[in-house]
């Protein structure tokens, strides 16, 4: 049986959390690394659960840790935990298959973006609810960006005015995300990429500086500082 948060909500959130996180260094799977004494996944789920529109949260955990993750999240929020796959795309598909009938809006969120505020969850969901088939939160690119060749020689400077850094949660009409995964071929790094391959327009909403992705030790240190500062 799928756990429910808000029976009147219309949003399901999928959290692929089976990745190893090798760039974070040796240790537990990335979603289970500690931030402020609690796993990243706990922080992420707690903030998702605080969004009023969320009906269901499905976490795709490392296959060997499903029971441990289920027990870990039980005090945090009603969450369904399923075994994830070897790749992110497989984990999202497994979580999507576990969503019950009802929610028509599906968000996909990285556990590594553990400090994402509930307001961003609501913003993305509201944009899908307003009629957009696919919505991503973005931030402007502030660094100068160079295109280089295989030998690290600069080929040119990219106009950053047309570039955006993409965050999660990414939001979709449920039927669109389902069709994108059914048609998926090569693995992509985000679900919006799968939707783009269907020819479905993807729209943007403003992201949040707090939705940084914890990938490297520096990111974890920054998140520790933000958490200690009240983020």
Number of C-alpha atoms within 10 A of each C-alpha: 6 13 17 19 19 16 13 13 18 18 30 28 29 29 30 31 29 28 22 17 20 13 11 18 13 10 11 15 18 24 27 25 18 16 20 14 8 12 20 24 28 23 21 22 25 18 20 28 22 16 21 17 23 27 24 30 28 27 32 28 28 25 13 11 17 18 14 12 22 17 12 16 19 12 11 14 20 20 22 22 27 23 21 27 21 13 14 22 20 18 25 25 19 20 26 24 12 19 21 14 6 14 20 15 27 29 28 25 27 24 29 29 23 26 26 28 20 18 15 22 28 18 20 28 29 17 19 24 17 9 9 19 21 28 25 26 23 21 16 14 15 11 7 9 13 13 11 12 9 6 6 8 10 11 10 11 11 12 11 14 9 8 14 14 12 18 22 27 29 28 33 29 21 21 12 18 25 17 13 21 17 11 13 17 10 7 13 13 10 18 25 24 14 24 23 13 13 15 9 15 13 17 17 17 15 15 23 17 13 16 21 19 19 25 16 13 12 11 15 21 13 13 23 16 14 13 14 10 8 6 12
